[in-house]
Structures are given as structure tokens and as C-alpha cells.
Amino acid sequence: METPADLMEALVEKAEAYGKTTYELSTLKALETTTIVLGSLVAQLSVFILIFLFVFVLSIGVALLLGDLLGKVYYGFFIVAAGYLIAGLVLYFFRQAWIKKPISDLIIAQTFQ
């Protein structure tokens, strides 16, 4: 027959094993979540870089074309720069709804997936 001391020792051993297992499980879940979020962000960053390069080269082409049509090359660059200024101002005023909230929602969705 087991004594109360033996039962208490077995209980402590099981509680210790449970604590270690819970800690390992939490660590693995955090690692999985981090991996999913970072993987998604890297993929989106890659697409963003490619789109940025496309828009950059397209902007130079449009500026050169407009400059050629207007007679002075720098006129085209001024017009393209003004377009970017207007787009930047619009983006600045709507940054909360168009940028911050969707990115926050994406990170939260990926975290709790």
C-alpha cells in the first residue's frame, strides 16, 4: 500500500511534467505564430518591392514622355513629382483607414489563425 508521502511525490512529479509540457507547448505555439506572421510579411514585402520598382521605372518613363511633349525634360519630372505630392497628401490624411488598420488586422488575423 502506498503511503501519503509516496502519493504526494507522484503528484509533484506529474505536476512538474505537466508544467514542462505546457511550457514547451506555449513556446512552440509562439514560434508557429511568429513564423506565420513573418512569412506573410516577407511575402507581402517582396510584392511591395516589385510593385515599387515597376512604379519607379514607369514614373521615369512618364516624366520623360511628358517632358518631351512639353519641350523641356524637367517639366515632365515636375508634373510627376506634383502627382506624387498629391497622392502622398491623400495617403497621409487617410493613413489610419488605408494603412494602419488593414496591417493591424492582418497581423491579428495571422496571430490567431
RAFEN-V309169 format. One record per backbone hydrogen bond with DSSP energy under -1.0 kcal/mol. CO is the residue of the C=O (numbers start at 1). NH is the residue of the N-H. Records with the same first field share a line. If there is no record, write none. Layout:
CO: NH + NH
This chain:
3: 7
4: 8
5: 9
6: 10
7: 11
8: 12
9: 13
10: 14
11: 15
12: 16
13: 17
14: 18
15: 19
16: 20
17: 21
18: 22
19: 23
20: 24
21: 25
22: 26
23: 27
24: 28
25: 29
26: 30
27: 31
28: 32
29: 33
30: 34
31: 35
32: 36
33: 37
34: 38
35: 39
36: 40
37: 41
38: 42
39: 43
40: 44
41: 45
42: 46
43: 47
44: 48
45: 49
46: 50
47: 51
48: 52
49: 53
50: 54
51: 55
52: 56
53: 57
54: 58
55: 59
56: 60
57: 61
58: 62
59: 63
60: 64
61: 65
62: 66
63: 67
64: 68
65: 69
66: 70
67: 71
73: 77
74: 78
75: 79
76: 80
77: 81
78: 82
79: 83
80: 84
81: 85
82: 86
83: 87
84: 88
85: 89
86: 90
87: 91
88: 92
89: 93
90: 94
94: 98
95: 99 + 100
96: 101
99: 103
100: 104
101: 105
102: 106
103: 107
104: 108
105: 109
106: 110
107: 111
108: 112
